[in-house]
Amino acid sequence: MKILIARTDKLGDVVLSLPVFAQLKASRPEWQVHALVAPGCVPLVENDPHVDAIWTWSNAEIGKLERQLAAERFDAAVLLHYQRPLAALLRRLRVPQRIGPLSKWSSWFLLNRGVWQRRSRGERHESEHNVDLVRRLAGGPVQADPPRLYLSAGQLEMARRFRRDEAPDGQEICFLHPGMGGSALNWAPQRFALVANALATRPGRRVLLTGGEEDATLIDEVRVQLAPQVEVIAGRYPLREFLGVLGAGDLMIAPSTGPLHMAAALGLAVVGLYPPLPTQRPARWGPRGQDAVALSPAVTCPARLTCFGDRCRHWNCMDGIATEAVLAAAEAALARRARGAAPAAAADRAKELS
């Protein structure tokens, strides 16, 4: 069989979809498994040994994509995130099995093997919802294992070079990524600065602030409060190179954002900062990894889908995540790595970089 797995939204969403490819190949190694992602997400799947081919989704080139996919004659397609234009395209192509979440009214007639999941309740993790969609296709158990990102030989060499240049004496490399693209409530800039400065006071440690072009304003707010020994590398690397840089690290602290999930999938210890809103809380969107921690305010959110903002009695609840708690989680993770008690994923990455 030839299967198309589509996840056409953001970086973190694609990372949390990676277990689908691995588990589908494990249960059906003879199947051809193709990935359909947004153009900017190609570096996340291009080195994955469980992906046989990659296609990119663009609203501006639907006609071209339709001709390409028609030539492939897929036996089944799984939309991990429902998108009406894509579902309509697959129906026009008469793909025999069209699987996806029944999240919109159009999904009930564009998909012929839809699954009712209630994702907005935030009761189960996104990666578990993803594997649920392919479980019936595989005809057997499919596990929601933690995601794993694979680097090319060039990216691994970049990681070695970055570690040699930035931490020549074996220092720990800690990344802080304060931006999150507006997809969830965020922590205050001054708190990120406090954590970065505190981490940097320890000898034998490099602390680096990362971010994309869309984070420029937030990065500037953090930058003015940073100690001189904290280096800002935001905007310096495109995604493909950034994956190599990230692979050199030991720790990532970030809100609910793609780089947090990328770091966890590369074997770094991660500390994620999450709001309590059901659609955004860590129960659904938290980092998945063998050394992943998610911190959230100790409040019961009265909202369901969107934050009430300053109309809520808990506003701003993200201030309830204490800098001391974030530092404690970070220091505990770094201590585990220092004494050789880091999880297997980190040990595997260390071998690749050696």
C-alpha positions, 0 to 999 in steps of 0.5 A: 500500500501507498499511504499519504500522511498529511500534517500541513500546519506548524513546526511543533505540530509536525514534530508531534506527528513524527511517531506516526511515521515510525510506528506505521513503518514498524507495523507495516514495513512493506508499505510506502509512507509519504509525508505532506507538510508545509514547505517550511517544515521539510527539514523536520522530515527530510532525513527521517528513515521512515518517510519514503517521499515528501510533498509540500502543501501550498494554497498557491500551488494546489493545481500542481500538487493535485497533478503530482498526487494523482500520479502517485495513486495513493491507497489511503491518506491520513489528515492529522490536521483537518484542512478542507481544501486538502480533504476536497482535493483527496476526494477529487482524486478518489483516494479510497481511504480518507482518514482524519478528525471529524472536526468541521462540518465538511469533514463528515462528507469529505472524509470516508473514515473520519474519527470523532476525537474531541481534541479541543477538550485537551484531555489527551495529548496531540501525539496520541490523537495522531496515532489514533488516526492511523491505528485502524489503518495499520490493523494493529497496535500503534504506540504514541512514542516520543518523537525523534528527529533525525539529522543529516551528516552535515547537520551532525558535523555542524553540531560538533563544530558548534559545540567545539566552538561554543563550549570548547572545554566541555561546558553545558549549552543551555538554550532559552527560546522566549518566542512562541508565535502567539499560539498560547499565553507566554511568560513575561520577558523579564522572567526569561532574562532572570532565568538566563542570567541565573543559569549563566552565573554557573562556571562551565556553562554557555547560555544562548538566547534563540528566536526567529524573525517573528520574535524580534520585538520580544527578543529585544525586550529580553536582550536589554535585561541580559547579563553580558555572558548570555549570547543572543543568536536569535535570527542567525540560523535558518531551520535546517542549520538551526537543527544542527545547532540545537543538536549540540545542546543540553537544555532548552527552556521555552513556552509552547513552541516548535523549537521546544518540541524539536529540542525534546525530539533531539534528545535535549532536556527541556522545560516547557512553560504552559498555560492552564487553558484546556486547548493549550495546556501540557496535557495536550501540547506538552513536550514528549521526551525522556527528559521533558518537564512541563510547568503550568500555573496552579489554577483551574482555568475557567475558560474552554477554548480561548483565554478571557484575558484581563477579564479572568480572576486569574489574570495573568496566570502565567506569572504563577510559574515561579522563576525558582521553579523553572531554575530548579527543573533546569538545574535538576536536568543538567545535574542528571546529565552531568552525572551520566544519568541522562536518558538514552536519547541524550546518550545516543545523541552524544555518541553521534556527536563524538 
